[in-house]
Amino acid sequence: MIKILTLLICLSIWQPTIAASTRIICTPGESCLAKFSTPWMAALIYANEEPSVNSIYCGGSLIAPNWVLTAAHCTKNETADDIQVVLGRKTLSATGTGEIIDVEQIIIHPEYQSYNDENPLADIALLKLKHPSTQTEFIPIAKAGNIQIGNLASVMGWGQTIVNNTSSFSDTLQYTSLPIVSNEICNRSYNDDVTDSMLCAGFKQGGTDGCNGDSGGPLLIKFEGKWQQIGIMSWGESCALAGYYGVYTRLTSFTDFIDKYVKKPCENLVAPTLQISVEKSVVNITWDNECKVKGYKFYSAPYSFPINQLTMDNIIAYDIGYSNEINIDLQTLQMFVPYQDIYVAVKAYDCDNVENCDNYSDYSNLGIVSLDLGII
């Protein structure tokens, strides 16, 4: 039976030919101990208990001073008074280090399937802390374009290090690295239960994974030398089982939910700043959400310099809703756009009815896309 993951890192599944002493398997050549800085890594413990292997039951990640991201199933049947968050402490029993903060509010995604204990949709929740954390670093959420199939991602937690052994929780933060797997491959193991709002990671042969007690913790990638979060540990078939992968909540599917609560309303709409990159024939355009808005419009127009009537008379606008990323396939675009080079730009808006909206930001910086060369 597929079961909700709640706790393990760095483990190998038992096989009759393998001795018990060899069951903990780490990434080859590496230690399972997370020796790097993880100020944003959170442990969820039962309230009014000292942090230990007996009180931890899930993980989480600090994404803003007052906000911890976790799996919705980690909050099932719990109230805010039932949970405390431990931050800045890699070793749970290391009293006098880090901080323990009470939870003020639990916000569960409205589409979370609380009745589904095997493979729930929208397995994501926010914990609002009673006071801001003193940690100075927060984990950013990666853009979709940074997530590449086959690249290594990392999971971490204090969970079980031996499958189905409740006495194998780790007092010290553990981690392991796993390749990102396409949903198509992942669904061969899970009978199409993996949806677009989920992503998978793991080795086909198994051997290392997250498990009971690690649920709610982050799936991370390194981008330009810095950690970014791409997923939340959610569910899977046992732990580190050959032929099965860990399944995670895909964060890029839930940025609107996160920003609705975490981001502050815009006092004045700020023009986005575009970053443009090219991968083969696909142009990836991203921008940051500096504050809470209702959505964005994407604009394209034929290039002219200096800008003349050709550009001004042929501006095309697309409402892309609440997203901070768009991908343009130049091979497809060439069939519809009779121009060699085009301008691209974005505006933010803050209206419920975009058709009658008059509250827009200024245009972003202009990007120039060449249908032959990508960007210029």
N, C-alpha and C positions, 0 to 999 in steps of 0.2 A: 504494500500500500504506500502510496506517495504520502509523505508526512511533512508537516510544516517544519522547516529547519529552525532550531533554536540554539545550537551550541557547538562547534568543533573547529579546529583548524589544524592543518598539518597532520592528517591521519591517513592510515592505509586500512582498507577493508580486510577483515580476517579471511584467510584462506587456509584450508587444511594443511597445506604444505609449508606454511609460513609460521614461524614461531612467534609467540606473543610479544617477545622482546623486540621484534622487528616491525611492529605495526605502525609506529610513528614514522612517517616518511615526509621529509621536507623537500623543497625545491633543490635539485642536485647542486651541491657546492655551497649551499646557503644554510644558515641557521633559521629555525622557526621563530626565534625571538625577534621582536620588532625593535631593533636597536636604533632606528632613526626617530626623529622627532614626530610625535603624534598628538599635539595639543588639542586637536579637534575630535579625538576618539573618545566616545562616551560609553560608559557601562551603565546599564539600567539595573537597579537593585530594588529589592523590596524595602519599603520605607521603614525607618527606625531599626534597621539592622546594620551592623558594621559591614563595610565592603569585604567580601570574601568569596571563595568558591561556592559557598553555601547560599549566598544572597543574590548573586548575579543571575539573571535569567535571559537577558538580551543585550544587544549592542545598539549603538546609535552614532550620530555624527553631529558636531556643532557647526551649524551653517551661518549663525549670526549670534550676537551676544546673548540674546534671550531665547534662542530657538535650537532645538535638537530634532533631527530627522531620524525616524525609525520606521519599522514595519508596523502596519496597522494590527497585525495579529499579535504583536507584543503588548498591545494595550487592551486586547479583548478581555472583557469582564473585569477590567481594572478601572479605578477612579484615579484622579490626579493625586489624591492623598495616599494612594497605595505605592507610588513610585518615587524614587529619588534617582538623580543622575550624578554619576561620578565622572569628573573631568580632571585632566592633568595628572593622572595616576596610572602608570603602566603596571605596577604591582599592586593588586587590590589590597593586600594586607599591609601596605606601607603607610601606616598611620602618620599623620603630620605632613603628608604631601598632597598636592592637588586640592580639590574642593568637592563638596557634596552639596547639591542644590535641590531644593524641593520643586515639584512640578505644580504650576498654577492651573494649567488647562491642557487637556488632550483634544486635539483636532484630528478626527479621522476623515479620510477622503469619503465623500458621500456615496461613491460607487463601490466602496469596499464590500466584498461579499463575506460578511461575518459568518454566514451559514456554511461556507465552503472551507473546510479545514484541509483540503488537499492541494488546491491550486487557485487561490483566490485572486480575482481581479483587483486592481487598485490597492495593493497591499502597501499602503503608505500612510503615515501619520506624523503630525507635528506635536512636539511637546514644548509648551511655552513655560519657561523657567520663571520662578518667583522673583528672581533678581538676576541681573546680567552676570555672565561668567567673567572671571578675570583672565581667562585665556586670551592671548593676543593674536592667535591665528584661527581662522575659520576655513572650512573646506569648501572650495567653490564647486559648482556643478558644471560638468563639461558640456561643451557644445556637441551636437550630434556628429559634426564633421570630424571630431577628434577621436571618435570611436571606430576602430578599424578591426574587422574580423581577422583573427589569427594573432593579433598583438596580445601581449601579456597584460593581465590585470591582477590586482592583489586584493585579497580579503584578509580581515583580521578580527580577532576577538579573544575572549577568555573561555571559549566553550570547550566541549568534550574533545579530548585528544584520542580517545578510543571509542569506537561506535558502541552505543547502548550501554556505556559504562558511566553511571552518574557520579562516580567518584574520581573521574578523570578530568574534571574541569581544571583549567590552568589558572594559577594565581598571577602569572605574568602574561602580558599581552603577547599573542602569537600571530604570525601571518604566514601566508603562502601565496605563490603566484600561479595563475591559471590562464590559459589562452581563451580569448573571447571566441565564442562559437556562434555561427549563424542560426537564426531561428529555424530555418529549413532543416538543418542537420539535427538540431535539438528536438524538433517535433517528431523525428523518426523514433525517438525513445519515449515520447510522451503523447502519442496519438493526437497530435494537433491541439493539445491543451495550452501550448505556449502561444500567447497572443502578441500583437505588435507592441503592446505596452510592457512587455517583459523582454529580458535578454538573458543569455546563457553563457556560462564559462565553465571550463573544466577540461580534463584530459579524457580521451576516449577510453583509455585503459584504467581510469580512476587513479586511486592511490593518494591523492591529496585534495582537500576540499574544506568547506566550512560545514558545521554540523550543529547539533543541539546546543543552544546557548549563544551562538553567533548571530542568530537571526536579528534583523534590524540594523546590523552593522553595514559599513560601506563596502561597495566594490569600487576599486580605485584604479586610475591609470596615472602614469607620469606623462605630462605634456609640457614641453619646453622646460624640463627639469623640476616641475612642481606638481604636487599631487592634485588630482581632480576626481570628483566622485561621479560615477556613471550609473550606479545601481544600489539597491538595498537588498540584502540577503532575504529571500522569501521562502522558497520551497524546493523540493527535490525528492528523488527516490533514495532513501537511506542517506548515506554519506560516503563520498569517494568511491561509489560503486561503479565498476567497469560498465561502459555502455550507457551511462546516465550522466547528466550534467546538472550543476547547480543552476537554479532559476532565480533571477533577480528582478525587482521592480525597475523598469527603465525610466530614469529620472527625466529625460528629455520629453517624456509623455506627460509630465506632471508639473512643468514649470509654472503654468498658470495657477495651479492650486498652491504651490509653495509661495509664489510672489504675492498672491492675494493676501496672505497673512504676514509674511516676513518683510516685504518691501513697504516703505512708507509712501503715502500718496504724494504725487508730484505737486509742489507748489507752483511751479511753472514747467510746462512740457519742454524737455531738452531735446535738441536735435540729436539723433543717434550718430555714432561714429562707426562707419563700416570698416570691416576687415575682410579682404578678398584674397582667396587662394584658389589654385587650380589643381585638380587631380585628373589627368587624362583629358576627357572632354567635358568634365563637370566643373563649373565654377561654384565655389562655396562662399556665400556672403553671410557674415555674422555681425552682430552688434550686441552691446550690453544693455540690459534693462536697468537704468540707473534708479528708477523709482517706479511706483505702481501705475500702469496705464491700462487702457482697455484693449489696445491692439495697435497694429501697424499696417500701413499701406506701402506697397512696393511699386516703384515707378521705373519705367524704361522709356527711352527715346533715342532716336538716331543721333549719332555724334556729329557735332559741328564745332569748329573753332575759328574765330570766336563764335559763341552760341548765336545761331540765327533762327529764322522762321521755320526752317526744316525741323529743327529740334522742337521748337515751341508748339508747332501744329501737330506733332505726332507723339505726344506723351500718352502712354498707356499706364493705367493704374490698376493694381490688383490688391484687394483686401486679403491679407494673410492672417488676420486674427491675432491671437496672442502667441507670437512666435518670435524668436530672435535669430532666426536662421532661414536661409532659402538656398536651394541648389538649382542651378540652371544647367541643363544639358545642351551644350552648344550644337551638337549634331541634330537634336530635335529643333532647336531654335532656328537653325539655318533654313528649315523648311517653311517657316512662317514670317521671318523678318528679312526684308529685302535690303538690309543695310550691312555694311562691312563691320562697323563698330557701333556700339550703343552705350549710352549713359545708363547707369543704374543708381537709384537713390531710394531712401526710405524716410517716411514721416511717422511719428507716433501720434496716436489720437486718444482722446479721453471722453468718449461718448458711448452710450448704450446703443444708439441707432446710428450706425456708420453712414447710412444713406443721407441723413440730415445733420451730419456732424459739422460743427464749425470750430471745434477746439482741437487744432492740430499744432504740432511742433513745426519748426522750420525744417527744410530739407536737410538730410544728412549731407556729409561730404559726397561729392559726385565720384562714383567709380566708373571706369571706362573698360568695357569688355569687348575684345576683338573676337569675332566669330572664327577667325583662323588661329589666333595665337593665345586666346584665353584672356589675359589682362594686359593692359599697356599703361 
